[in-house]
């Protein structure tokens, strides 16, 4: 609650015309006993500096302002049942408020005019506000009680904390608390240094690998205008500078790659031996593993170049004879697989066991829809089957060659 400063007391010598400077001066006059019901005569002690008494209008205005001050005390919970029971806070605030608003009330000794004005007006003002005043007083008492309880709880909590702190060991000094922070900063700097070193090493390794790949010699590729002849495709043995066993020992580094690599080497041998004829399967290029040295990379690169040349020749030969190899079966009758051990015939045999009514076109559609890995599997099976019966096939081919030579000589 805001308090206004109380004006300093005045001296009677400064205002000699004031009639009622002391309270006994007013009691000795006839105005003090003039009619108990006359409100204005009860406040007849109100006067100006020159000794003139207040008029009825001025006294009425003074009563109105006094009632407003009492209402403010009521809203703040400071209004007492009677003015004699008012607290020192309420009395001091009322004195400061009235003396600031009406300086003529200070023309007395010990501010008795302000106290008498409060007693006379408050008794009439509080008659119609007894219930409200009582409720306000109860509310304020309850608030004070709750606040005191909260303060007591806080005080008890502080005391409990202080007792627990007394049981704990003494706290660390500022220097000791800062040591873990320094350790964290050092560990972070070490991690950054290790990371920079690792990145520098990786860049060095990548530069070495790139220089090795630039220095590796690749076999010359065949020109597009000069496709290889059939004699080159049907060469009886692989190139002299490529050893399949060396490739098998140098390249794989786990079980899966080893099996895949062995299948590729077997397929290359079959291509070089010329047992497939015009319908030789395409040799897929082997992707070398990442862990290999310079010599192994050179051998793998040479083998890949030779495989590409063989693939190109087989593609050109297969393109010219695609119409001859296509099966010529009736569209309405079931397909009858051939006796030759080719990928097409072996697949057709297995397919017709489950689907014995399918025509050649239907079997061909299923065969063409296979993925490259599945097709490669059938080709490897056919090649294995032909290797098992390779002796008979080679003897038959030799006899046919001798017969053709004899017929040409006779002619």
C-alpha positions in Angstrom: 0.0 0.0 0.0 1.4 3.4 -1.0 1.9 5.9 1.8 2.1 9.6 1.2 4.5 11.6 3.4 2.8 13.3 6.4 3.3 17.1 6.4 5.4 18.5 9.3 3.5 19.9 12.3 2.6 23.6 12.3 3.1 26.2 15.0 0.3 28.3 16.6 2.5 31.4 16.4 2.5 31.2 12.6 -1.4 31.1 12.6 -2.6 33.2 15.5 -6.1 33.6 14.0 -6.9 29.9 14.3 -9.5 29.6 17.1 -9.4 25.8 17.9 -5.7 25.0 18.0 -6.2 22.6 20.9 -9.0 20.2 21.4 -10.0 21.7 24.8 -10.6 25.1 23.1 -13.4 23.4 21.0 -14.9 21.6 24.0 -15.3 24.9 25.9 -17.4 26.5 23.2 -21.1 26.1 22.6 -20.6 24.4 19.2 -19.4 21.2 20.8 -22.7 20.6 22.6 -25.0 22.1 20.0 -27.5 19.3 19.1 -26.4 15.7 18.8 -28.1 15.3 15.5 -26.5 18.3 13.8 -23.7 16.8 11.7 -22.3 20.1 10.7 -22.0 21.4 14.2 -20.1 18.3 15.3 -17.4 19.2 12.7 -17.5 22.9 13.6 -13.8 22.8 14.5 -12.9 22.9 10.8 -11.6 26.4 10.0 -9.3 28.2 7.6 -6.0 29.9 8.3 -7.8 33.2 8.9 -10.1 31.7 11.5 -13.2 31.4 9.3 -15.2 28.3 9.9 -16.2 25.8 7.1 -19.6 26.3 5.4 -22.0 23.4 5.1 -21.0 22.7 1.5 -17.3 22.5 2.5 -18.1 20.2 5.4 -20.2 18.0 3.1 -17.3 17.7 0.6 -14.9 16.9 3.4 -17.2 14.1 4.6 -17.4 12.7 1.1 -13.7 12.6 0.7 -13.4 10.9 4.1 -15.8 8.2 3.1 -13.8 7.6 0.0 -10.7 7.1 2.1 -12.5 4.6 4.3 -13.7 2.7 1.2 -10.0 2.4 0.1 -9.2 0.9 3.5 -12.1 -1.5 3.1 -10.8 -2.8 -0.2 -7.4 -3.3 1.2 -8.8 -5.2 4.1 -7.7 -2.5 6.7 -11.2 -1.2 7.7 -11.8 -2.0 11.4 -15.2 -2.6 13.1 -14.7 0.7 14.9 -12.1 3.4 14.4 -10.7 2.9 17.9 -9.7 -0.6 16.7 -7.9 0.6 13.6 -4.3 -0.5 13.2 -1.4 1.8 13.0 -1.0 1.2 9.3 -4.6 2.3 8.7 -4.3 5.4 11.0 -1.0 6.6 9.4 -2.3 6.1 5.9 -5.5 8.0 6.7 -3.6 10.9 8.3 -1.3 11.3 5.3 -4.2 11.1 2.8 -6.4 13.7 4.6 -3.6 16.2 5.4 -2.4 16.1 1.8 -6.0 16.6 0.5 -7.0 19.3 3.1 -4.0 21.2 4.6 -6.4 23.1 7.0 -6.6 19.9 9.1 -3.0 20.4 10.1 -3.8 23.7 11.9 -3.9 22.0 15.3 -1.7 20.3 17.9 -1.0 16.5 17.5 -3.4 16.2 14.5 -6.4 15.9 16.7 -8.7 17.4 14.1 -8.0 14.4 11.7 -8.6 11.9 14.4 -11.9 13.5 15.5 -13.0 13.7 11.9 -12.3 10.0 11.4 -14.2 9.0 14.5 -17.3 11.1 13.7 -17.6 10.0 10.0 -16.5 6.4 10.4 -19.3 5.6 12.9 -21.9 6.6 10.4 -20.1 5.1 7.4 -19.6 1.7 8.9 -23.2 1.1 10.0 -24.3 -0.1 6.6 -21.1 -2.0 5.9 -20.8 -4.2 9.1 -21.1 -7.5 7.2 -18.8 -6.5 4.4 -16.2 -5.2 6.9 -16.4 -8.5 8.8 -16.0 -10.6 5.6 -13.0 -8.5 4.6 -11.4 -8.9 8.0 -11.9 -12.7 7.9 -10.4 -12.9 4.4 -7.4 -10.9 5.4 -6.9 -13.1 8.5 -7.1 -16.2 6.4 -4.5 -14.8 3.9 -2.2 -14.0 6.7 -2.6 -17.4 8.2 -1.8 -19.1 4.9 1.2 -16.9 4.3 2.5 -17.6 7.7 2.0 -21.4 7.1 3.9 -21.1 3.7 6.7 -19.2 5.4 6.9 -21.8 8.1 7.1 -24.6 5.5 9.9 -22.8 3.6 11.8 -22.2 6.8 11.5 -25.8 7.7 12.6 -26.9 4.3 15.7 -24.6 4.5 16.5 -26.0 7.9 16.3 -29.6 6.6 18.5 -28.8 3.6 21.0 -27.2 5.9 21.1 -30.4 8.1 21.6 -32.6 5.0 24.3 -30.3 3.7 26.0 -30.6 7.1 26.1 -34.5 6.7 27.6 -34.3 3.2 31.3 -33.9 2.6 32.6 -30.4 2.0 32.0 -29.1 -1.5 34.8 -28.9 -4.1 36.7 -25.7 -4.7 36.3 -23.7 -7.9 39.6 -25.1 -9.2 38.5 -28.7 -8.6 35.1 -28.1 -10.3 36.9 -26.7 -13.4 39.2 -29.7 -13.8 36.6 -32.0 -15.4 35.8 -29.3 -17.9 39.5 -29.1 -18.9 39.5 -32.9 -19.4 36.5 -32.7 -21.7 38.1 -29.9 -23.8 41.3 -32.0 -24.1 39.4 -35.1 -25.2 37.6 -33.2 -27.8 40.8 -31.7 -29.2 42.3 -35.2 -29.4 39.3 -36.6 -31.2 39.5 -33.7 -33.8 43.3 -34.4 -34.3 42.7 -38.1 -34.8 39.9 -37.4 -37.3 42.1 -35.1 -39.3 44.9 -37.7 -39.4 42.5 -40.4 -40.6 41.2 -38.2 -43.4 44.7 -37.4 -44.5 45.6 -41.1 -44.6 42.5 -42.0 -46.6 43.4 -39.2 -49.1 46.9 -40.6 -49.5 45.6 -44.1 -50.1 43.1 -42.9 -52.7 45.9 -41.0 -54.5 48.1 -44.1 -54.6 45.2 -46.3 -56.0 44.4 -43.7 -58.7 48.1 -43.6 -59.8 48.2 -47.4 -59.9 45.0 -47.5 -62.0 46.5 -44.9 -64.4 49.7 -46.9 -64.8 47.9 -50.3 -65.5 48.2 -51.3 -69.1 44.9 -52.4 -70.8 44.8 -54.7 -73.9 43.9 -53.0 -77.1 40.3 -53.4 -78.1 39.3 -54.8 -81.5 38.1 -52.2 -84.1 34.4 -52.2 -84.8 34.9 -52.5 -88.6 36.8 -55.8 -88.3 34.8 -58.4 -86.3 36.8 -61.5 -85.4 36.4 -64.5 -87.6 34.9 -67.9 -86.6 38.3 -69.4 -86.4 39.3 -67.0 -83.7 36.1 -67.8 -81.8 36.7 -71.6 -82.0 40.3 -71.4 -80.8 41.2 -74.7 -79.0 42.9 -73.1 -76.0 43.0 -69.7 -74.1 45.7 -67.1 -74.7 49.1 -68.0 -73.5 49.5 -65.0 -71.2 46.4 -65.8 -69.1 46.4 -68.7 -66.6 42.9 -69.5 -65.2 44.4 -71.2 -62.1 46.4 -68.1 -61.3 43.2 -65.9 -61.6 41.3 -68.3 -59.3 44.0 -68.2 -56.7 44.6 -64.4 -56.8 41.1 -62.9 -57.1 38.6 -64.4 -54.6 38.7 -63.6 -50.9 35.5 -65.3 -49.6 33.4 -68.4 -50.3 30.8 -66.7 -52.5 33.3 -65.0 -54.8 35.3 -68.2 -55.0 32.3 -70.2 -56.4 31.3 -67.4 -58.7 34.9 -67.1 -60.0 35.2 -70.8 -60.6 32.0 -70.8 -62.7 33.3 -67.9 -64.8 36.7 -69.8 -65.4 34.8 -72.9 -66.4 32.6 -71.0 -68.9 35.7 -69.3 -70.4 37.4 -72.7 -71.0 34.3 -74.0 -72.7 34.2 -70.9 -75.0 37.9 -71.3 -75.9 37.5 -75.0 -76.6 34.8 -74.3 -79.2 32.3 -77.0 -78.2 29.3 -74.6 -78.3 29.6 -73.9 -82.0 27.5 -71.0 -83.3 25.3 -70.9 -80.1 28.1 -70.2 -77.7 26.9 -68.5 -74.5 28.1 -64.9 -73.7 30.9 -64.7 -71.2 30.2 -62.1 -68.6 33.0 -59.9 -67.4 34.2 -60.6 -63.9 34.3 -57.7 -61.5 37.6 -58.0 -59.6 37.5 -57.7 -55.8 38.7 -54.6 -54.1 41.6 -56.3 -52.2 44.2 -57.1 -54.8 47.6 -56.0 -55.7 49.0 -54.5 -59.0 49.9 -57.8 -60.6 46.5 -59.4 -59.9 44.7 -56.3 -61.4 46.8 -56.5 -64.5 46.0 -60.3 -65.0 42.3 -59.6 -64.4 42.2 -56.7 -66.8 43.8 -58.9 -69.6 41.3 -61.7 -69.0 38.4 -59.2 -69.2 39.7 -57.9 -72.5 40.0 -61.4 -73.9 36.5 -62.2 -72.7 35.1 -59.1 -74.3 36.6 -60.1 -77.6 35.1 -63.6 -77.4 31.7 -62.1 -76.4 31.8 -59.8 -79.4 32.6 -62.6 -81.8 29.9 -64.9 -80.3 27.3 -62.1 -80.6 28.0 -61.5 -84.3 27.9 -65.3 -85.0 24.7 -65.8 -83.1 23.1 -62.9 -84.9 23.7 -64.4 -88.3 22.3 -67.8 -87.3 19.5 -66.9 -85.0 16.9 -68.1 -87.5 18.6 -71.5 -87.9 18.7 -72.2 -84.1 15.0 -71.2 -83.4 12.9 -74.3 -82.9 10.3 -74.9 -85.6 7.4 -76.6 -83.9 3.7 -76.5 -84.5 1.9 -73.9 -82.5 -1.0 -76.2 -81.8 0.9 -79.3 -80.7 2.9 -79.7 -77.4 6.5 -78.8 -77.6 9.0 -81.7 -78.0 12.5 -80.8 -76.6 15.5 -81.7 -78.7 18.1 -84.3 -77.7 21.1 -81.9 -77.7 22.4 -80.8 -74.4 21.8 -77.1 -74.7 20.4 -74.6 -72.3 17.2 -74.4 -74.3 16.6 -78.1 -74.5 17.4 -78.8 -70.9 15.1 -76.0 -69.8 12.3 -77.3 -72.1 12.6 -80.9 -70.7 12.2 -79.7 -67.2 9.4 -77.3 -68.1 7.4 -79.9 -70.1 7.5 -82.4 -67.2 5.2 -80.0 -65.3 3.4 -78.4 -68.2 3.1 -81.2 -70.8 0.5 -79.3 -72.9 2.5 -76.1 -73.5 3.4 -75.3 -77.1 6.7 -74.2 -78.4 5.7 -70.5 -78.3 4.7 -70.7 -74.7 7.9 -72.5 -73.6 9.9 -69.9 -75.6 8.1 -67.1 -73.8 9.0 -68.5 -70.4 12.6 -69.1 -71.5 12.9 -65.5 -72.8 11.5 -64.0 -69.6 14.2 -65.5 -67.4 16.6 -63.2 -65.7 20.3 -63.2 -66.7 21.4 -65.1 -63.6 18.9 -67.9 -64.2 19.9 -68.1 -67.9 23.5 -68.3 -66.9 22.7 -71.1 -64.6 21.1 -73.1 -67.4 24.1 -72.4 -69.6 26.5 -73.7 -67.0 24.4 -76.9 -66.6 24.4 -77.5 -70.3 28.2 -76.9 -70.5 28.8 -79.3 -67.6 26.6 -81.9 -69.4 28.6 -81.4 -72.6 31.9 -81.7 -70.8 30.8 -85.1 -69.4 30.0 -86.3 -72.9 32.9 -84.3 -74.5 34.9 -87.3 -75.6 32.1 -88.7 -77.8 31.4 -85.2 -79.3 35.0 -84.6 -80.1 35.4 -88.0 -81.8 32.3 -87.4 -83.9 33.5 -84.0 -84.9 36.9 -85.5 -85.9 35.3 -88.2 -88.0 33.1 -85.7 -89.7 36.1 -83.6 -90.5 38.0 -86.6 -92.0 35.0 -87.5 -94.1 34.7 -84.0 -95.5 38.4 -84.0 -96.3 38.1 -87.4 -98.2 35.2 -86.1 -100.2 37.0 -83.0 -101.2 40.1 -85.0 -102.3 38.0 -87.4 -104.4 36.3 -84.5 -106.1 
